[in-house]
């Protein structure tokens, strides 16, 4: 019975926190040659901008998630404090979900590294969303019992997956900066030579 309830909570969490599931839907791939180079460059630039926005959102998310992670082993915080931080995480992950949904819509026209970043960020975001929703449901039903392993595991997953998402976004944005620097140096060498 508990396993079925957990599966339902996870499924509902992803739908509830990401909207109607459009995060995971991808549009039909246009036929080769139907997209112009400018359109691909524009969409690739948009993907980079969205990843940068996710980075800002994840910084705040991580702060709230780290606090929740510390709550997992500390009985001194009230259920209201837990609820406040869970709602903050929910707001942050919803904002990330909106951006990942847009990334999913343009994924067909972005660079390979951006496609990989979209896949990884979406995966981490789904874990945070599912654990956040499950923790909220648990806390609402058990206001005085928030030191059971099930609830503490949700808090730990929120913290760990938020950290993983931050590291992933940072890694890909650093990669992009490095690629831009290489292109600039190549241009300078060609112009100087």
C-alpha positions as CSV (number, residue, x, y, z in Angstrom):
1,X,0.0,0.0,0.0
2,X,2.8,2.4,0.9
3,X,4.7,1.7,-2.3
4,X,1.6,2.4,-4.4
5,X,1.0,5.7,-2.5
6,X,4.7,6.7,-3.0
7,X,4.4,6.0,-6.7
8,X,1.3,8.1,-7.0
9,X,2.8,10.9,-5.0
10,X,5.9,10.9,-7.3
11,X,3.7,11.0,-10.4
12,X,1.5,13.7,-9.0
13,X,4.5,15.7,-7.9
14,X,6.0,15.9,-11.3
15,X,2.7,16.9,-12.9
16,X,1.8,19.3,-10.1
17,X,5.1,21.1,-10.0
18,X,5.9,21.1,-13.7
19,X,2.4,21.8,-15.0
20,X,0.8,19.5,-17.5
21,X,3.9,17.4,-18.2
22,X,5.1,19.6,-21.2
23,X,8.5,19.6,-19.7
24,X,9.1,16.1,-21.0
25,X,7.4,16.5,-24.3
26,X,9.5,17.4,-27.3
27,X,8.1,19.0,-30.4
28,X,8.4,17.3,-33.7
29,X,11.8,17.7,-35.2
30,X,11.8,20.0,-38.3
31,X,13.1,18.5,-41.5
32,X,16.7,19.2,-42.3
33,X,17.2,22.4,-44.2
34,X,13.9,23.8,-43.0
35,X,15.7,25.9,-40.3
36,X,18.0,28.7,-41.1
37,X,21.4,29.2,-39.5
38,X,20.1,32.4,-37.8
39,X,17.2,30.5,-36.2
40,X,19.5,27.8,-34.8
41,X,21.8,30.5,-33.5
42,X,18.9,32.4,-31.9
43,X,17.5,29.3,-30.3
44,X,20.9,28.2,-29.1
45,X,21.4,31.7,-27.6
46,X,17.9,31.4,-25.9
47,X,18.9,28.0,-24.4
48,X,22.0,29.6,-23.0
49,X,20.0,32.4,-21.5
50,X,17.5,30.0,-20.0
51,X,20.3,28.0,-18.5
52,X,21.8,31.2,-17.0
53,X,18.3,32.0,-15.5
54,X,18.1,28.4,-14.1
55,X,21.5,29.0,-12.5
56,X,20.2,32.0,-10.6
57,X,17.1,30.2,-9.5
58,X,19.1,27.1,-8.5
59,X,21.4,29.3,-6.3
60,X,18.3,30.3,-4.2
61,X,16.8,26.8,-4.4
62,X,20.1,25.3,-3.1
63,X,20.1,27.7,-0.1
64,X,16.6,26.6,0.9
65,X,17.3,22.9,0.1
66,X,20.5,23.0,2.2
67,X,18.5,24.4,5.1
68,X,16.0,21.5,4.7
69,X,18.8,19.0,4.5
70,X,20.1,20.3,7.8
71,X,16.6,20.0,9.3
72,X,16.7,16.2,8.6
73,X,18.9,15.7,11.6
74,X,17.8,18.5,13.9
75,X,14.7,18.4,16.1
76,X,14.7,22.0,17.0
77,X,12.7,23.4,14.1
78,X,8.9,23.5,14.1
79,X,6.8,22.0,11.4
80,X,5.9,25.6,10.3
81,X,9.6,26.2,9.6
82,X,9.8,23.0,7.6
83,X,6.6,24.1,5.7
84,X,8.0,27.6,5.0
85,X,11.2,26.2,3.5
86,X,9.4,23.5,1.5
87,X,7.2,26.1,0.0
88,X,10.2,28.2,-0.9
89,X,11.8,25.1,-2.6
90,X,8.5,24.5,-4.4
91,X,8.4,28.1,-5.7
92,X,12.0,27.8,-6.9
93,X,11.5,24.4,-8.5
94,X,8.4,25.6,-10.3
95,X,10.4,28.5,-11.7
96,X,13.1,26.0,-12.9
97,X,10.3,23.8,-14.3
98,X,9.0,26.7,-16.5
99,X,12.4,27.3,-17.9
100,X,13.1,23.6,-18.5
101,X,9.7,23.3,-20.2
102,X,10.8,26.1,-22.6
103,X,14.2,24.4,-23.1
104,X,12.4,21.1,-24.0
105,X,10.4,23.0,-26.6
106,X,13.6,24.3,-28.4
107,X,15.8,21.3,-27.7
108,X,15.6,20.2,-31.4
109,X,17.5,23.3,-32.5
110,X,20.3,23.7,-29.9
111,X,23.9,22.6,-29.7
112,X,24.7,19.0,-28.6
113,X,26.1,20.2,-25.2
114,X,22.9,22.1,-24.6
115,X,20.8,19.0,-25.3
116,X,22.8,17.1,-22.8
117,X,22.5,19.9,-20.3
118,X,18.7,20.0,-20.8
119,X,18.5,16.3,-20.2
120,X,20.6,16.4,-17.0
121,X,18.9,19.5,-15.5
122,X,15.5,18.1,-16.2
123,X,16.4,14.9,-14.5
124,X,17.6,16.6,-11.3
125,X,14.7,19.0,-11.3
126,X,12.2,16.1,-11.5
127,X,13.9,14.5,-8.5
128,X,13.7,17.8,-6.5
129,X,10.1,18.3,-7.6
130,X,9.0,14.7,-6.6
131,X,10.7,14.8,-3.2
132,X,9.4,18.3,-2.5
133,X,5.8,17.3,-3.3
134,X,6.2,14.1,-1.2
135,X,7.6,16.0,1.7
136,X,4.8,18.6,1.6
137,X,2.2,15.8,1.5
138,X,3.9,14.0,4.4
139,X,4.3,17.1,6.5
140,X,0.6,18.2,5.9
141,X,-0.5,14.8,7.1
142,X,2.0,14.4,10.0
143,X,2.8,17.8,11.4
144,X,4.3,16.5,14.6
145,X,6.2,13.5,13.1
146,X,8.9,14.9,10.9
147,X,11.8,12.8,12.0
148,X,10.8,9.5,10.5
149,X,13.2,8.1,7.9
150,X,10.8,8.5,5.0
151,X,10.4,12.3,5.5
152,X,14.1,12.8,6.3
153,X,15.0,10.9,3.1
154,X,12.9,13.4,1.1
155,X,14.7,16.3,2.7
156,X,18.1,14.7,1.9
157,X,17.0,14.0,-1.7
158,X,15.9,17.6,-2.1
159,X,19.3,18.9,-0.8
160,X,21.4,16.4,-2.8
161,X,19.5,16.8,-6.1
162,X,19.5,20.6,-5.8
163,X,23.3,20.4,-5.3
164,X,23.6,18.1,-8.3
165,X,21.5,20.5,-10.4
166,X,23.6,23.5,-9.4
167,X,26.8,21.6,-10.3
168,X,25.4,20.5,-13.6
169,X,24.3,24.0,-14.7
170,X,27.6,25.5,-13.5
171,X,29.6,22.8,-15.5
172,X,27.7,23.4,-18.7
173,X,27.8,27.2,-18.5
174,X,31.6,27.0,-17.7
175,X,31.9,24.8,-20.8
176,X,30.1,27.5,-22.9
177,X,32.5,30.2,-21.6
178,X,35.5,28.1,-22.4
179,X,34.2,27.5,-26.0
180,X,33.6,31.3,-26.4
181,X,37.1,32.0,-25.2
182,X,38.5,29.5,-27.7
183,X,36.6,31.0,-30.5
184,X,37.8,34.5,-29.6
185,X,41.4,33.3,-29.5
186,X,41.0,31.6,-32.8
187,X,39.6,34.7,-34.4
188,X,42.5,36.8,-32.9
189,X,45.1,34.4,-34.2
190,X,43.5,34.4,-37.7
191,X,43.3,38.2,-37.7
192,X,46.8,38.6,-36.4
193,X,48.4,36.0,-38.6
